[in-house]
Amino acid sequence: MNLVTPPEHPFAQFVRILGKGKRGARNMTREEAREAMGMLLDGEVEDTQLGAFLMLLRHKEENAEELAGFTEAFRQRNQAPAIAVDLDWPSYAGKKRHLPWYLLAAKALADSGIRILLHGGGAHTAGRLYSEQLLELLDIPLCQNWEQVATALDERQLAFIPLGAWAPQLQRMIDLRNTLGLRSPIHSLARILNPLSARCGLQSIFHPGYQAEHREASRLLGDHAIVIKGEGGEIEANPDAICHLYGTTDGEAWDEEWPPLSPLRHVKPESLDATQLVRVWRGECEDEYGRLAIRATLALALRGLGTEREQAFVEADRIWEARKSSN
């Protein structure tokens, strides 16, 4: 029995902000979000508080101010050295309907001299195919620290680094998915972090309505970014559907709507055979959907680097034809 009221834990205020009933709960301010994420990253939170905070935030749905504050907390603690990167390419969703054609787009862009950082949080949902599972097959360098990333980018213009290698606290939060039963907002946050301050951050947000929030968060941060609803949640333009680009450059938001590349929807494959990626890369077979997905994703990435749409598609075709298909 406590005869003296124990002091409140400093993090309790943030759980209360999110969970104080229908009338009492509210969004966090940018400053509150920055402080809360700082405590999470510094390990100053009890596990019970961590789980409650993540699930309350998931239920409420994080907004742009909160995402910006969370990102600022990470960047204040980011230990990454200065490494030149053109495109930050987060890959956290995994594919289940179509193969990850975006990986071939990234390889072709790298062959053309564009420096790309891929990063992801590992397999977390059954039945999906993740980038990490295909790195060896597609000869994409897997790096475990920033020194290896710098070497891979200098030699190959392409590198993949697991989230756990540069933000282990965030990886732990992602790994709680199967304990809590739901994905946490960290899956979304990881897409906006851009740890090496790439010239452009590409983001894919599948959940309707979140694209604009992520674009606004990037605008608040002063980043250059393009957000899409990518196929399966990955940065891959779906050639069978309209692709809406939510962009922000120099603090200004902009929008573009790209029409489908195919007049009819393709039938999704009955199963995903990853070796098909290798055959298409080497030019040993044709895959109509895959080729269109690669073309649209190449153009999207080039748009992120400042090329206008029509020229981006012309350049995308040139880059694909010039790829080192023997690799």
C-alpha positions in Angstrom: 0.0 0.0 0.0 1.3 3.4 -1.0 0.9 6.0 1.7 2.7 8.6 -0.4 1.6 9.4 -3.9 4.4 8.3 -6.3 5.7 10.9 -8.8 4.3 10.7 -12.3 6.6 9.4 -15.0 7.7 12.2 -17.3 6.4 10.3 -20.4 2.9 9.9 -18.9 1.8 13.3 -20.2 2.2 12.1 -23.8 0.1 9.0 -23.2 -2.5 11.2 -21.5 -2.6 13.7 -24.4 -3.5 10.8 -26.8 -5.7 8.7 -24.5 -7.8 11.1 -22.4 -11.2 10.0 -23.7 -13.2 11.3 -26.7 -13.4 14.8 -25.4 -10.0 15.1 -23.6 -7.7 13.5 -26.2 -6.0 15.7 -28.8 -3.2 15.8 -31.3 0.3 16.6 -30.1 1.9 19.8 -31.1 5.1 19.5 -33.2 7.1 20.4 -30.1 5.4 17.7 -28.0 5.9 15.1 -30.6 9.6 16.0 -30.8 10.0 15.7 -27.1 8.0 12.4 -26.9 10.0 10.8 -29.7 13.2 12.0 -28.2 12.4 10.2 -25.0 11.5 7.0 -27.0 14.8 7.2 -28.9 16.8 7.8 -25.7 15.3 4.8 -23.9 13.6 6.9 -21.2 10.2 5.2 -21.5 8.7 2.1 -19.9 7.7 -0.8 -22.2 4.0 -0.4 -21.1 4.2 3.3 -22.0 5.7 2.5 -25.4 3.0 0.0 -26.3 0.2 2.3 -25.1 1.7 5.3 -27.0 2.1 3.5 -30.3 -1.4 2.0 -30.3 -3.1 5.2 -29.2 -1.3 7.0 -32.0 -2.2 4.3 -34.4 -5.9 4.6 -33.4 -5.9 8.4 -33.6 -3.8 8.5 -36.8 -0.7 10.7 -36.7 -0.8 14.1 -38.5 1.8 16.2 -40.3 2.8 18.2 -37.3 3.5 15.0 -35.3 5.4 13.4 -38.1 7.5 16.5 -38.5 8.2 16.6 -34.7 9.1 12.9 -34.6 11.5 13.3 -37.6 13.2 16.3 -36.0 13.8 14.2 -32.8 15.5 11.5 -35.0 17.5 14.0 -37.0 18.8 15.6 -33.8 20.2 12.2 -32.8 21.2 10.9 -36.3 24.8 9.7 -36.3 25.1 9.3 -40.1 28.1 10.9 -41.7 27.9 13.2 -44.7 27.4 10.8 -47.7 26.1 12.2 -51.0 22.8 10.6 -52.1 20.4 11.5 -54.9 17.4 9.4 -53.8 16.2 8.2 -50.5 14.2 5.0 -51.2 12.4 3.5 -48.1 11.1 0.0 -48.6 9.0 -1.2 -45.7 5.8 -2.7 -47.0 6.6 -5.8 -49.0 4.7 -7.0 -52.1 2.0 -9.6 -52.3 0.1 -9.0 -55.5 2.9 -8.3 -57.9 6.7 -8.8 -57.9 8.8 -5.9 -56.6 9.6 -4.4 -60.0 10.8 -1.2 -58.2 14.1 -3.0 -57.4 14.9 -3.3 -61.1 14.1 0.4 -61.6 16.5 1.2 -58.7 19.2 -1.0 -60.3 18.8 0.7 -63.7 18.9 4.2 -62.2 22.1 3.2 -60.3 23.7 1.9 -63.5 23.0 5.4 -65.0 25.0 7.0 -62.2 22.2 8.0 -59.8 23.1 7.3 -56.2 20.3 5.6 -54.3 19.9 4.6 -50.6 17.4 1.7 -50.0 16.4 0.9 -46.5 13.8 -1.3 -44.8 12.6 -2.9 -41.6 12.7 -6.6 -42.5 9.8 -9.1 -43.0 7.0 -8.4 -40.6 3.8 -9.8 -42.3 3.3 -13.3 -43.7 2.6 -13.7 -47.4 4.7 -10.7 -48.5 7.9 -10.5 -50.5 10.4 -8.0 -49.0 13.4 -6.2 -50.5 15.7 -7.8 -48.0 14.9 -11.2 -49.2 15.9 -10.4 -52.8 19.2 -8.5 -52.4 21.5 -11.4 -53.0 19.4 -12.6 -56.0 19.5 -9.2 -57.6 23.1 -8.4 -56.6 22.2 -5.3 -54.5 24.8 -4.5 -51.9 23.6 -5.2 -48.3 25.4 -2.9 -45.9 25.5 -3.1 -42.1 27.0 0.4 -41.3 27.4 3.8 -43.0 31.0 3.0 -44.0 29.8 0.1 -46.1 27.1 2.3 -47.5 29.6 4.9 -48.6 31.8 2.3 -50.3 28.8 0.7 -52.1 27.5 4.1 -53.3 30.9 5.0 -54.6 31.4 1.6 -56.4 27.8 0.7 -57.4 25.7 3.8 -56.8 23.2 1.6 -54.9 23.1 0.4 -51.3 20.6 -1.2 -48.9 20.9 -0.8 -45.1 18.5 -2.3 -42.6 16.8 0.1 -40.3 18.2 -1.7 -37.3 21.7 -0.8 -38.4 21.1 3.0 -38.1 18.0 3.3 -35.9 17.8 0.2 -33.6 15.2 1.9 -31.3 12.8 2.3 -34.3 13.5 -1.2 -35.5 12.5 -2.5 -32.0 9.2 -0.6 -32.3 8.5 -2.1 -35.7 9.2 -5.5 -34.3 6.4 -5.1 -31.8 4.0 -5.6 -34.7 3.3 -9.2 -33.8 3.2 -8.5 -30.1 0.7 -5.7 -30.4 -1.2 -7.2 -33.3 -1.1 -4.0 -35.4 1.6 -2.2 -37.3 2.6 1.0 -35.5 3.1 4.5 -37.0 6.8 3.8 -37.1 6.3 2.1 -40.4 5.1 5.4 -41.8 7.7 7.5 -39.9 10.6 5.5 -41.3 9.6 6.6 -44.8 10.1 10.3 -44.1 13.4 10.2 -42.1 15.8 10.5 -45.1 18.9 9.8 -42.9 21.5 10.9 -45.4 19.6 14.0 -46.5 19.2 12.8 -50.1 18.4 15.4 -52.8 14.9 13.9 -53.0 13.0 11.5 -50.6 10.6 9.2 -52.3 7.7 7.9 -50.2 4.9 5.4 -50.7 1.9 5.6 -48.4 -0.8 3.1 -49.2 -3.5 4.2 -46.7 -5.9 6.8 -48.3 -5.5 10.3 -47.1 -2.0 9.8 -45.6 -0.2 10.9 -48.7 -1.1 14.5 -48.2 -0.1 14.3 -44.5 3.3 13.0 -45.4 3.8 15.6 -48.1 2.9 18.3 -45.5 5.3 16.9 -43.0 8.1 16.9 -45.5 7.1 20.5 -46.4 7.3 21.5 -42.8 10.7 20.0 -42.6 11.9 21.9 -45.7 12.6 18.6 -47.5 12.2 17.9 -51.2 9.9 14.8 -51.5 7.4 13.0 -53.7 4.7 10.9 -52.0 2.6 8.4 -54.0 0.2 5.6 -53.2 2.6 2.9 -54.5 1.6 -0.6 -55.6 1.4 -2.7 -52.5 2.8 0.2 -50.4 6.2 0.2 -52.1 7.7 3.0 -54.2 6.4 1.5 -57.4 4.0 3.3 -59.8 1.1 1.1 -60.7 0.9 1.3 -64.6 -2.8 0.1 -64.4 -4.0 3.1 -62.3 -3.8 6.9 -62.1 -0.7 7.9 -60.2 -1.1 11.0 -58.1 2.2 12.7 -57.2 2.1 14.7 -53.9 5.3 16.8 -54.2 7.0 19.5 -52.1 9.9 21.6 -53.3 11.5 24.6 -51.6 8.6 24.8 -49.1 5.9 24.7 -51.7 3.4 21.9 -52.3 2.6 20.7 -55.8 0.5 18.0 -57.4 0.5 16.0 -60.6 -1.7 13.3 -61.8 -0.3 10.8 -64.3 -2.6 8.7 -66.4 -2.4 4.9 -66.5 0.1 3.4 -69.0 -2.2 0.5 -69.8 -5.8 0.9 -71.0 -6.7 -2.4 -69.3 -5.8 -3.8 -65.9 -3.4 -6.8 -66.0 -4.3 -10.0 -64.3 -2.1 -10.5 -61.2 0.1 -13.6 -61.3 -1.1 -16.7 -59.3 2.2 -16.7 -57.4 5.3 -14.6 -57.2 8.4 -16.1 -58.8 11.3 -13.9 -57.9 13.5 -15.4 -60.6 11.3 -13.7 -63.1 12.9 -10.4 -62.0 16.3 -11.8 -63.0 15.1 -13.0 -66.4 13.5 -9.7 -67.2 16.6 -7.8 -66.1 18.7 -10.0 -68.4 16.3 -9.6 -71.3 15.6 -13.3 -71.4 11.8 -12.9 -71.3 9.1 -10.3 -71.5 6.7 -9.3 -68.7 4.3 -6.6 -69.9 3.1 -5.5 -66.5 6.6 -5.6 -65.1 8.0 -3.6 -67.9 5.4 -0.9 -67.6 5.8 -0.8 -63.8 9.6 -0.4 -64.2 9.1 2.4 -66.8 6.6 4.3 -64.7 8.8 4.0 -61.6 11.9 5.1 -63.4 10.0 8.2 -64.6 8.8 8.9 -61.1 12.3 8.8 -59.7 13.5 11.1 -62.4 10.6 13.5 -61.7 11.9 13.6 -58.1 15.2 14.8 -59.4 13.7 17.6 -61.4 12.9 16.1 -64.8 9.5 17.1 -66.2 7.1 14.2 -66.9 7.3 13.8 -70.6 11.1 14.0 -70.7 11.2 11.7 -67.6 9.6 8.9 -69.6 12.0 9.4 -72.6 14.9 9.3 -70.2 13.4 6.3 -68.4 13.4 4.3 -71.7 17.0 5.3 -72.4 18.1 4.3 -68.9 16.4 0.9 -69.1 17.9 0.1 -72.5 21.4 1.1 -71.3 21.3 -1.0 -68.1 24.0 -3.5 -67.4 21.8 -6.5 -68.0 24.6 -9.0 -67.5 24.8 -8.1 -63.8 
